[in-house]
């Protein structure tokens, strides 16, 4: 089994894959809860930047046109190079539906 140079010393002392898996599981059990993202209110620090980037960019006509262009590019590449086409289509759909995805992540947390 290959270990990076940093972990070679640990591997020789007994750190195996099972130990690393148990350490990861323990870390996940101890992790704290995440908080949902909340848009800044008008007048807050950074609201102008948020308004330009998110409201007028991603949710606005620029985001929609960019998403449609990426979707069309992905469809055109789907038949010639599927490894470029599928991720491009997925990213385009995520760009078009970014506000809904953000709200869904907020509800899950």
N, CA, C and O atoms as CSV, one atom per row, in Angstrom:
chain,resi,resn,atom,element,x,y,z
A,1,UNK,N,N,0.847,-1.176,0.000
A,1,UNK,CA,C,0.000,0.000,0.000
A,1,UNK,C,C,0.890,1.235,0.000
A,1,UNK,O,O,1.889,1.279,0.718
A,2,UNK,N,N,0.536,2.237,-0.799
A,2,UNK,CA,C,1.327,3.460,-0.897
A,2,UNK,C,C,0.878,4.462,0.157
A,2,UNK,O,O,-0.315,4.717,0.321
A,3,UNK,N,N,1.844,5.023,0.864
A,3,UNK,CA,C,1.584,6.095,1.805
A,3,UNK,C,C,2.425,7.305,1.405
A,3,UNK,O,O,3.580,7.144,1.010
A,4,UNK,N,N,1.870,8.504,1.498
A,4,UNK,CA,C,2.685,9.700,1.249
A,4,UNK,C,C,3.834,9.751,2.248
A,4,UNK,O,O,3.754,9.133,3.309
A,5,UNK,N,N,4.905,10.482,1.925
A,5,UNK,CA,C,6.074,10.505,2.818
A,5,UNK,C,C,5.751,10.912,4.246
A,5,UNK,O,O,6.373,10.412,5.183
A,6,UNK,N,N,4.795,11.805,4.429
A,6,UNK,CA,C,4.452,12.248,5.769
A,6,UNK,C,C,3.847,11.119,6.600
A,6,UNK,O,O,4.056,11.049,7.811
A,7,UNK,N,N,3.096,10.237,5.941
A,7,UNK,CA,C,2.413,9.170,6.668
A,7,UNK,C,C,3.221,7.882,6.752
A,7,UNK,O,O,2.771,6.923,7.378
A,8,UNK,N,N,4.426,7.834,6.128
A,8,UNK,CA,C,5.215,6.602,6.168
A,8,UNK,C,C,5.603,6.247,7.592
A,8,UNK,O,O,5.562,5.081,7.987
A,9,UNK,N,N,5.976,7.250,8.352
A,9,UNK,CA,C,6.356,6.986,9.737
A,9,UNK,C,C,5.179,6.499,10.556
A,9,UNK,O,O,5.330,5.610,11.395
A,10,UNK,N,N,4.006,7.073,10.322
A,10,UNK,CA,C,2.814,6.622,11.045
A,10,UNK,C,C,2.413,5.217,10.631
A,10,UNK,O,O,1.969,4.425,11.462
A,11,UNK,N,N,2.567,4.906,9.354
A,11,UNK,CA,C,2.190,3.581,8.870
A,11,UNK,C,C,3.094,2.520,9.467
A,11,UNK,O,O,2.635,1.423,9.784
A,12,UNK,N,N,4.365,2.829,9.624
A,12,UNK,CA,C,5.272,1.846,10.201
A,12,UNK,C,C,5.004,1.665,11.694
A,12,UNK,O,O,5.359,0.635,12.266
A,13,UNK,N,N,4.385,2.651,12.322
A,13,UNK,CA,C,4.076,2.553,13.750
A,13,UNK,C,C,2.696,1.956,14.012
A,13,UNK,O,O,2.308,1.789,15.168
A,14,UNK,N,N,1.962,1.637,12.971
A,14,UNK,CA,C,0.714,0.933,13.190
A,14,UNK,C,C,-0.539,1.652,12.733
A,14,UNK,O,O,-1.630,1.129,12.959
A,15,UNK,N,N,-0.456,2.835,12.097
A,15,UNK,CA,C,-1.652,3.510,11.599
A,15,UNK,C,C,-2.049,2.855,10.284
A,15,UNK,O,O,-1.358,2.981,9.273
A,16,UNK,N,N,-3.158,2.165,10.319
A,16,UNK,CA,C,-3.632,1.474,9.127
A,16,UNK,C,C,-4.878,2.177,8.624
A,16,UNK,O,O,-5.319,3.174,9.195
A,17,UNK,N,N,-5.440,1.646,7.552
A,17,UNK,CA,C,-6.640,2.219,6.967
A,17,UNK,C,C,-7.824,2.191,7.926
A,17,UNK,O,O,-8.640,3.113,7.945
A,18,UNK,N,N,-7.913,1.127,8.721
A,18,UNK,CA,C,-9.011,1.001,9.685
A,18,UNK,C,C,-8.900,2.089,10.749
A,18,UNK,O,O,-9.901,2.679,11.154
A,19,UNK,N,N,-7.686,2.344,11.189
A,19,UNK,CA,C,-7.477,3.385,12.195
A,19,UNK,C,C,-7.851,4.757,11.648
A,19,UNK,O,O,-8.484,5.559,12.335
A,20,UNK,N,N,-7.456,5.016,10.411
A,20,UNK,CA,C,-7.794,6.298,9.795
A,20,UNK,C,C,-9.295,6.439,9.630
A,20,UNK,O,O,-9.836,7.528,9.825
A,21,UNK,N,N,-9.978,5.360,9.275
A,21,UNK,CA,C,-11.429,5.381,9.121
A,21,UNK,C,C,-12.120,5.645,10.459
A,21,UNK,O,O,-13.086,6.406,10.514
A,22,UNK,N,N,-11.642,5.033,11.523
A,22,UNK,CA,C,-12.212,5.277,12.848
A,22,UNK,C,C,-11.961,6.714,13.300
A,22,UNK,O,O,-12.824,7.330,13.926
A,23,UNK,N,N,-10.788,7.245,12.986
A,23,UNK,CA,C,-10.500,8.636,13.316
A,23,UNK,C,C,-11.420,9.582,12.563
A,23,UNK,O,O,-11.894,10.563,13.137
A,24,UNK,N,N,-11.682,9.312,11.301
A,24,UNK,CA,C,-12.602,10.128,10.511
A,24,UNK,C,C,-14.024,10.039,11.068
A,24,UNK,O,O,-14.707,11.058,11.170
A,25,UNK,N,N,-14.473,8.850,11.425
A,25,UNK,CA,C,-15.817,8.683,11.986
A,25,UNK,C,C,-15.958,9.428,13.310
A,25,UNK,O,O,-16.987,10.055,13.561
A,26,UNK,N,N,-14.937,9.365,14.154
A,26,UNK,CA,C,-14.982,10.081,15.439
A,26,UNK,C,C,-15.018,11.590,15.219
A,26,UNK,O,O,-15.713,12.308,15.938
A,27,UNK,N,N,-14.275,12.068,14.234
A,27,UNK,CA,C,-14.275,13.498,13.932
A,27,UNK,C,C,-15.647,13.949,13.446
A,27,UNK,O,O,-16.109,15.034,13.799
A,28,UNK,N,N,-16.292,13.122,12.640
A,28,UNK,CA,C,-17.617,13.488,12.136
A,28,UNK,C,C,-18.660,13.478,13.244
A,28,UNK,O,O,-19.603,14.267,13.198
A,29,UNK,N,N,-18.519,12.615,14.225
A,29,UNK,CA,C,-19.473,12.582,15.333
A,29,UNK,C,C,-19.329,13.792,16.245
A,29,UNK,O,O,-20.310,14.235,16.842
A,30,UNK,N,N,-18.137,14.324,16.361
A,30,UNK,CA,C,-17.879,15.436,17.259
A,30,UNK,C,C,-18.125,16.780,16.588
A,30,UNK,O,O,-18.195,17.803,17.270
A,31,UNK,N,N,-18.257,16.799,15.273
A,31,UNK,CA,C,-18.384,18.057,14.531
A,31,UNK,C,C,-19.599,18.857,14.999
A,31,UNK,O,O,-20.624,18.293,15.379
A,32,UNK,N,N,-19.464,20.163,14.963
A,32,UNK,CA,C,-20.554,21.038,15.384
A,32,UNK,C,C,-21.541,21.240,14.240
A,32,UNK,O,O,-21.237,20.950,13.083
A,33,UNK,N,N,-22.706,21.732,14.573
A,33,UNK,CA,C,-23.748,21.966,13.577
A,33,UNK,C,C,-23.410,23.173,12.720
A,33,UNK,O,O,-22.802,24.134,13.192
A,34,UNK,N,N,-23.803,23.118,11.475
A,34,UNK,CA,C,-23.590,24.238,10.553
A,34,UNK,C,C,-24.807,25.159,10.591
A,34,UNK,O,O,-25.898,24.747,10.985
A,35,UNK,N,N,-24.610,26.382,10.187
A,35,UNK,CA,C,-25.697,27.346,10.158
A,35,UNK,C,C,-26.014,27.724,8.723
A,35,UNK,O,O,-25.122,27.777,7.876
A,36,UNK,N,N,-27.264,27.982,8.454
A,36,UNK,CA,C,-27.690,28.328,7.102
A,36,UNK,C,C,-27.179,29.712,6.719
A,36,UNK,O,O,-27.003,30.584,7.570
A,37,UNK,N,N,-26.947,29.895,5.427
A,37,UNK,CA,C,-26.508,31.192,4.919
A,37,UNK,C,C,-27.694,32.132,4.879
A,37,UNK,O,O,-28.786,31.760,4.450
A,38,UNK,N,N,-27.468,33.344,5.327
A,38,UNK,CA,C,-28.519,34.348,5.300
A,38,UNK,C,C,-27.997,35.573,4.556
A,38,UNK,O,O,-26.907,36.069,4.843
A,39,UNK,N,N,-28.775,36.047,3.610
A,39,UNK,CA,C,-28.371,37.206,2.821
A,39,UNK,C,C,-28.277,38.435,3.717
A,39,UNK,O,O,-29.084,38.597,4.632
A,40,UNK,N,N,-27.297,39.303,3.459
A,40,UNK,CA,C,-27.194,40.519,4.277
A,40,UNK,C,C,-28.363,41.468,4.022
A,40,UNK,O,O,-28.886,41.542,2.910
A,41,UNK,N,N,-28.758,42.180,5.047
A,41,UNK,CA,C,-29.851,43.150,4.919
A,41,UNK,C,C,-29.337,44.411,4.246
A,41,UNK,O,O,-28.136,44.681,4.238
A,42,UNK,N,N,-30.261,45.181,3.682
A,42,UNK,CA,C,-29.887,46.438,3.020
A,42,UNK,C,C,-29.218,47.362,4.028
A,42,UNK,O,O,-29.738,47.584,5.121
A,43,UNK,N,N,-28.080,47.888,3.657
A,43,UNK,CA,C,-27.330,48.770,4.542
A,43,UNK,C,C,-26.217,48.069,5.289
A,43,UNK,O,O,-25.346,48.738,5.846
A,44,UNK,N,N,-26.212,46.747,5.323
A,44,UNK,CA,C,-25.139,46.014,5.985
A,44,UNK,C,C,-23.851,46.103,5.183
A,44,UNK,O,O,-23.853,46.429,3.996
A,45,UNK,N,N,-22.757,45.806,5.863
A,45,UNK,CA,C,-21.455,45.771,5.206
A,45,UNK,C,C,-21.440,44.634,4.178
A,45,UNK,O,O,-21.716,43.485,4.525
A,46,UNK,N,N,-21.133,44.934,2.968
A,46,UNK,CA,C,-21.074,43.921,1.926
A,46,UNK,C,C,-22.370,43.722,1.168
A,46,UNK,O,O,-22.424,42.903,0.251
A,47,UNK,N,N,-23.432,44.461,1.531
A,47,UNK,CA,C,-24.698,44.261,0.816
A,47,UNK,C,C,-24.585,44.694,-0.642
A,47,UNK,O,O,-25.149,44.041,-1.521
A,48,UNK,N,N,-23.878,45.766,-0.909
A,48,UNK,CA,C,-23.742,46.238,-2.294
A,48,UNK,C,C,-23.051,45.204,-3.159
A,48,UNK,O,O,-23.463,44.959,-4.293
A,49,UNK,N,N,-22.000,44.596,-2.627
A,49,UNK,CA,C,-21.296,43.557,-3.388
A,49,UNK,C,C,-22.199,42.345,-3.577
A,49,UNK,O,O,-22.254,41.772,-4.665
A,50,UNK,N,N,-22.909,41.953,-2.517
A,50,UNK,CA,C,-23.836,40.816,-2.620
A,50,UNK,C,C,-24.925,41.106,-3.650
A,50,UNK,O,O,-25.298,40.228,-4.428
A,51,UNK,N,N,-25.433,42.331,-3.655
A,51,UNK,CA,C,-26.497,42.688,-4.585
A,51,UNK,C,C,-26.011,42.618,-6.032
A,51,UNK,O,O,-26.717,42.109,-6.903
A,52,UNK,N,N,-24.813,43.125,-6.286
A,52,UNK,CA,C,-24.292,43.109,-7.653
A,52,UNK,C,C,-23.978,41.682,-8.101
A,52,UNK,O,O,-24.354,41.281,-9.202
A,53,UNK,N,N,-23.297,40.923,-7.259
A,53,UNK,CA,C,-22.854,39.583,-7.661
A,53,UNK,C,C,-24.016,38.600,-7.705
A,53,UNK,O,O,-24.181,37.892,-8.699
A,54,UNK,N,N,-24.821,38.542,-6.654
A,54,UNK,CA,C,-25.854,37.504,-6.563
A,54,UNK,C,C,-27.152,37.936,-7.236
A,54,UNK,O,O,-27.630,37.262,-8.148
A,55,UNK,N,N,-27.722,39.050,-6.798
A,55,UNK,CA,C,-29.036,39.442,-7.313
A,55,UNK,C,C,-29.005,39.857,-8.782
A,55,UNK,O,O,-29.864,39.449,-9.563
A,56,UNK,N,N,-28.021,40.665,-9.157
A,56,UNK,CA,C,-27.976,41.135,-10.535
A,56,UNK,C,C,-27.150,40.218,-11.431
A,56,UNK,O,O,-27.340,40.219,-12.647
A,57,UNK,N,N,-26.238,39.436,-10.856
A,57,UNK,CA,C,-25.388,38.565,-11.656
A,57,UNK,C,C,-25.934,37.163,-11.783
A,57,UNK,O,O,-26.426,36.773,-12.842
A,58,UNK,N,N,-25.850,36.398,-10.697
A,58,UNK,CA,C,-26.235,34.985,-10.739
A,58,UNK,C,C,-27.735,34.812,-10.944
A,58,UNK,O,O,-28.154,34.009,-11.778
A,59,UNK,N,N,-28.547,35.549,-10.199
A,59,UNK,CA,C,-30.007,35.418,-10.330
A,59,UNK,C,C,-30.576,36.235,-11.475
A,59,UNK,O,O,-31.717,36.024,-11.885
A,60,UNK,N,N,-29.802,37.149,-11.984
A,60,UNK,CA,C,-30.298,38.052,-13.022
A,60,UNK,C,C,-30.096,37.507,-14.425
A,60,UNK,O,O,-29.862,36.314,-14.616
A,61,UNK,N,N,-30.189,38.396,-15.400
A,61,UNK,CA,C,-30.078,37.962,-16.797
A,61,UNK,C,C,-28.691,37.435,-17.155
A,61,UNK,O,O,-28.567,36.559,-18.012
A,62,UNK,N,N,-27.648,37.956,-16.512
A,62,UNK,CA,C,-26.300,37.454,-16.808
A,62,UNK,C,C,-26.145,35.993,-16.404
A,62,UNK,O,O,-25.558,35.204,-17.143
A,63,UNK,N,N,-26.664,35.632,-15.245
A,63,UNK,CA,C,-26.594,34.246,-14.802
A,63,UNK,C,C,-27.415,33.324,-15.675
A,63,UNK,O,O,-26.997,32.202,-15.961
A,64,UNK,N,N,-28.587,33.788,-16.103
A,64,UNK,CA,C,-29.430,32.961,-16.949
A,64,UNK,C,C,-28.789,32.740,-18.315
A,64,UNK,O,O,-28.759,31.617,-18.816
A,65,UNK,N,N,-28.278,33.808,-18.914
A,65,UNK,CA,C,-27.631,33.685,-20.227
A,65,UNK,C,C,-26.380,32.818,-20.117
A,65,UNK,O,O,-26.118,31.990,-20.990
A,66,UNK,N,N,-25.608,33.003,-19.049
A,66,UNK,CA,C,-24.431,32.163,-18.841
A,66,UNK,C,C,-24.791,30.700,-18.655
A,66,UNK,O,O,-24.106,29.819,-19.174
A,67,UNK,N,N,-25.861,30.437,-17.917
A,67,UNK,CA,C,-26.309,29.060,-17.722
A,67,UNK,C,C,-26.786,28.412,-19.009
A,67,UNK,O,O,-26.464,27.256,-19.285
A,68,UNK,N,N,-27.554,29.158,-19.797
A,68,UNK,CA,C,-28.036,28.615,-21.074
A,68,UNK,C,C,-26.867,28.385,-22.027
A,68,UNK,O,O,-26.830,27.370,-22.723
A,69,UNK,N,N,-25.910,29.319,-22.068
A,69,UNK,CA,C,-24.742,29.151,-22.935
A,69,UNK,C,C,-23.915,27.937,-22.513
A,69,UNK,O,O,-23.455,27.172,-23.361
A,70,UNK,N,N,-23.727,27.762,-21.210
A,70,UNK,CA,C,-22.985,26.598,-20.729
A,70,UNK,C,C,-23.740,25.308,-21.024
A,70,UNK,O,O,-23.126,24.294,-21.358
A,71,UNK,N,N,-25.065,25.336,-20.903
A,71,UNK,CA,C,-25.872,24.156,-21.214
A,71,UNK,C,C,-25.741,23.778,-22.686
A,71,UNK,O,O,-25.564,22.606,-23.019
A,72,UNK,N,N,-25.827,24.766,-23.558
A,72,UNK,CA,C,-25.687,24.497,-24.992
A,72,UNK,C,C,-24.282,24.003,-25.334
A,72,UNK,O,O,-24.119,23.119,-26.176
A,73,UNK,N,N,-23.268,24.574,-24.681
A,73,UNK,CA,C,-21.906,24.099,-24.892
A,73,UNK,C,C,-21.772,22.649,-24.435
A,73,UNK,O,O,-21.137,21.838,-25.109
A,74,UNK,N,N,-22.368,22.324,-23.290
A,74,UNK,CA,C,-22.306,20.951,-22.794
A,74,UNK,C,C,-23.005,19.977,-23.708
A,74,UNK,O,O,-22.519,18.866,-23.922
A,75,UNK,N,N,-24.146,20.378,-24.253
A,75,UNK,CA,C,-24.861,19.497,-25.195
A,75,UNK,C,C,-24.045,19.305,-26.463
A,75,UNK,O,O,-24.011,18.205,-27.014
A,76,UNK,N,N,-23.387,20.362,-26.936
A,76,UNK,CA,C,-22.582,20.225,-28.146
A,76,UNK,C,C,-21.362,19.337,-27.913
A,76,UNK,O,O,-20.909,18.663,-28.839
A,77,UNK,N,N,-20.827,19.324,-26.703
A,77,UNK,CA,C,-19.664,18.487,-26.384
A,77,UNK,C,C,-20.063,17.082,-25.920
A,77,UNK,O,O,-19.206,16.211,-25.770
A,78,UNK,N,N,-21.328,16.867,-25.699
A,78,UNK,CA,C,-21.783,15.585,-25.173
A,78,UNK,C,C,-21.472,14.434,-26.117
A,78,UNK,O,O,-21.120,13.343,-25.668
A,79,UNK,N,N,-21.595,14.660,-27.400
A,79,UNK,CA,C,-21.396,13.582,-28.358
A,79,UNK,C,C,-19.930,13.392,-28.716
A,79,UNK,O,O,-19.530,12.290,-29.093
A,80,UNK,N,N,-19.115,14.447,-28.606
A,80,UNK,CA,C,-17.702,14.304,-28.950
A,80,UNK,C,C,-16.849,13.924,-27.738
A,80,UNK,O,O,-15.924,13.120,-27.862
A,81,UNK,N,N,-17.148,14.490,-26.579
A,81,UNK,CA,C,-16.372,14.211,-25.371
A,81,UNK,C,C,-17.324,14.211,-24.181
A,81,UNK,O,O,-17.642,15.262,-23.625
A,82,UNK,N,N,-17.765,13.040,-23.805
A,82,UNK,CA,C,-18.789,12.929,-22.760
A,82,UNK,C,C,-18.260,13.379,-21.400
A,82,UNK,O,O,-19.037,13.824,-20.555
A,83,UNK,N,N,-16.945,13.268,-21.178
A,83,UNK,CA,C,-16.369,13.657,-19.891
A,83,UNK,C,C,-16.333,15.177,-19.719
A,83,UNK,O,O,-16.166,15.662,-18.600
A,84,UNK,N,N,-16.483,15.918,-20.782
A,84,UNK,CA,C,-16.598,17.378,-20.701
A,84,UNK,C,C,-18.065,17.790,-20.735
A,84,UNK,O,O,-18.455,18.758,-20.082
A,85,UNK,N,N,-18.866,17.069,-21.480
A,85,UNK,CA,C,-20.269,17.432,-21.668
A,85,UNK,C,C,-21.115,17.320,-20.426
A,85,UNK,O,O,-21.847,18.250,-20.089
A,86,UNK,N,N,-21.031,16.198,-19.736
A,86,UNK,CA,C,-21.902,15.974,-18.572
A,86,UNK,C,C,-21.611,16.953,-17.431
A,86,UNK,O,O,-22.554,17.551,-16.915
A,87,UNK,N,N,-20.342,17.150,-17.005
A,87,UNK,CA,C,-20.121,18.144,-15.939
A,87,UNK,C,C,-20.515,19.562,-16.338
A,87,UNK,O,O,-20.939,20.348,-15.491
A,88,UNK,N,N,-20.379,19.891,-17.610
A,88,UNK,CA,C,-20.773,21.228,-18.058
A,88,UNK,C,C,-22.280,21.406,-17.967
A,88,UNK,O,O,-22.750,22.475,-17.576
A,89,UNK,N,N,-23.037,20.390,-18.316
A,89,UNK,CA,C,-24.497,20.459,-18.221
A,89,UNK,C,C,-24.925,20.563,-16.760
A,89,UNK,O,O,-25.813,21.349,-16.429
A,90,UNK,N,N,-24.304,19.781,-15.891
A,90,UNK,CA,C,-24.637,19.833,-14.463
A,90,UNK,C,C,-24.324,21.219,-13.885
A,90,UNK,O,O,-25.119,21.770,-13.123
A,91,UNK,N,N,-23.169,21.778,-14.248
A,91,UNK,CA,C,-22.816,23.111,-13.762
A,91,UNK,C,C,-23.763,24.174,-14.293
A,91,UNK,O,O,-24.084,25.126,-13.581
A,92,UNK,N,N,-24.218,24.026,-15.539
A,92,UNK,CA,C,-25.150,24.995,-16.117
A,92,UNK,C,C,-26.487,24.963,-15.394
A,92,UNK,O,O,-27.070,26.011,-15.113
A,93,UNK,N,N,-26.970,23.776,-15.096
A,93,UNK,CA,C,-28.247,23.665,-14.370
A,93,UNK,C,C,-28.101,24.235,-12.966
A,93,UNK,O,O,-29.019,24.887,-12.467
A,94,UNK,N,N,-26.968,24.002,-12.325
A,94,UNK,CA,C,-26.731,24.583,-10.998
A,94,UNK,C,C,-26.669,26.101,-11.057
A,94,UNK,O,O,-27.131,26.772,-10.135
A,95,UNK,N,N,-26.110,26.650,-12.122
A,95,UNK,CA,C,-26.050,28.108,-12.265
A,95,UNK,C,C,-27.433,28.699,-12.490
A,95,UNK,O,O,-27.759,29.748,-11.935
A,96,UNK,N,N,-28.247,28.033,-13.299
A,96,UNK,CA,C,-29.594,28.539,-13.569
A,96,UNK,C,C,-30.460,28.476,-12.309
A,96,UNK,O,O,-31.241,29.392,-12.051
A,97,UNK,N,N,-30.328,27.413,-11.531
A,97,UNK,CA,C,-31.167,27.220,-10.344
A,97,UNK,C,C,-30.425,27.526,-9.048
A,97,UNK,O,O,-30.723,26.915,-8.021
A,98,UNK,N,N,-29.474,28.444,-9.062
A,98,UNK,CA,C,-28.626,28.708,-7.897
A,98,UNK,C,C,-29.423,29.192,-6.688
A,98,UNK,O,O,-29.130,28.783,-5.565
A,99,UNK,N,N,-30.412,30.042,-6.886
A,99,UNK,CA,C,-31.167,30.551,-5.741
A,99,UNK,C,C,-31.971,29.450,-5.067
A,99,UNK,O,O,-32.059,29.420,-3.839
A,100,UNK,N,N,-32.555,28.549,-5.836
A,100,UNK,CA,C,-33.321,27.435,-5.261
A,100,UNK,C,C,-32.403,26.469,-4.529
A,100,UNK,O,O,-32.755,25.959,-3.466
A,101,UNK,N,N,-31.233,26.217,-5.091
A,101,UNK,CA,C,-30.279,25.318,-4.440
A,101,UNK,C,C,-29.823,25.910,-3.112
A,101,UNK,O,O,-29.704,25.190,-2.120
A,102,UNK,N,N,-29.568,27.206,-3.084
A,102,UNK,CA,C,-29.151,27.862,-1.849
A,102,UNK,C,C,-30.241,27.775,-0.784
A,102,UNK,O,O,-29.939,27.529,0.384
A,103,UNK,N,N,-31.494,27.970,-1.165
A,103,UNK,CA,C,-32.602,27.868,-0.215
A,103,UNK,C,C,-32.763,26.433,0.284
A,103,UNK,O,O,-33.065,26.215,1.457
A,104,UNK,N,N,-32.563,25.458,-0.596
A,104,UNK,CA,C,-32.696,24.061,-0.192
A,104,UNK,C,C,-31.606,23.694,0.812
A,104,UNK,O,O,-31.890,23.012,1.797
A,105,UNK,N,N,-30.368,24.127,0.587
A,105,UNK,CA,C,-29.310,23.862,1.552
A,105,UNK,C,C,-29.617,24.539,2.882
A,105,UNK,O,O,-29.318,23.986,3.941
A,106,UNK,N,N,-30.205,25.721,2.839
A,106,UNK,CA,C,-30.574,26.391,4.070
A,106,UNK,C,C,-31.636,25.644,4.851
A,106,UNK,O,O,-31.610,25.637,6.082
A,107,UNK,N,N,-32.583,25.006,4.145
A,107,UNK,CA,C,-33.630,24.235,4.814
A,107,UNK,C,C,-33.072,22.944,5.413
A,107,UNK,O,O,-33.514,22.509,6.476
A,108,UNK,N,N,-32.100,22.333,4.731
A,108,UNK,CA,C,-31.549,21.064,5.209
A,108,UNK,C,C,-30.729,21.249,6.464
A,108,UNK,O,O,-30.692,20.363,7.319
A,109,UNK,N,N,-30.061,22.404,6.589
A,109,UNK,CA,C,-29.211,22.628,7.737
A,109,UNK,C,C,-30.094,23.029,8.895
A,109,UNK,O,O,-29.597,23.275,9.994
